């Protein structure tokens, strides 16, 4: 199926709808699908169907909603079907950083009561995004605070619906694809990804070419707002990024500071590398 986040309905909205549906309709889900648990991989969904046509779309791949469903203050009238979303989650991405399968629950909370409350709140925000990937998020904190682990946990959960890329790898890919005349393909893939995860913004090697390309991606997604969610991590606040001497980076930081779209999350946890054993 050909699809694009530029359509009136998209993958993130569809994922959020089915998450809500399975949560609210446990008995009905068991009648239709036995012990299937959303969002386990497509092969498990196909196994419980055992040759039957998908009971939600009957082979159409999408579903109209009457009346509209409101999720996170967003009205949704049409979604990709369960089977379509699970199929998209099997996608493999050419432009992606290596990542380690991770779980949010594995991040330990330690330190003062205030610090543990901070990391607990951060984990709650990450889990909420994993249920409803619509708003943008900007997570900042010091080195070793578990930011990368959280982002890789999101990638683990969404699988092929998300592209995970570090800012330093993005920098390398820009020059690599410029040499192979495929930079346009790189930027399009990042713009059109259902969910984009960018790790360590502000840690990359600076350069106007890098920042202009980064701006192209962020600005295109910003124009689509909740239809193109981004989850970023950084060691710097948005205001610190705004202090860049590069106008394109300033423009990126400005969009990442939009309080109507972006949740700013600060983690106060100190580096796990200094915590010692246990």
Buried (B, 14 or more C-beta within 10 A) or exposed (E): EEBEBEBEBBBBBBBBBBBBBBEEEEEEBEEBBEEBEBBEEBEBBBEEBEEEEBBBBEEBBBBEBEEEBEBBEBEBEBBBBBBBBBBBBEBEBEBBBEBEEBEBEEBEBEBEEEBBEBBEBBBEBBBBBBBBBBBBBBBBBEEBBBBBBBBBBBBBBBBBBBBBBBBBBBBBBBEBBEEEEBBEEBBBBBBBBBBBBBBBBBBBEEBEEBBBBBBBBBBBBBEBBBBBBBBBBBBBBBEEBBEBEBEBBBBBBBBBBEEEBBBBBEBBBBEBEEEEEE
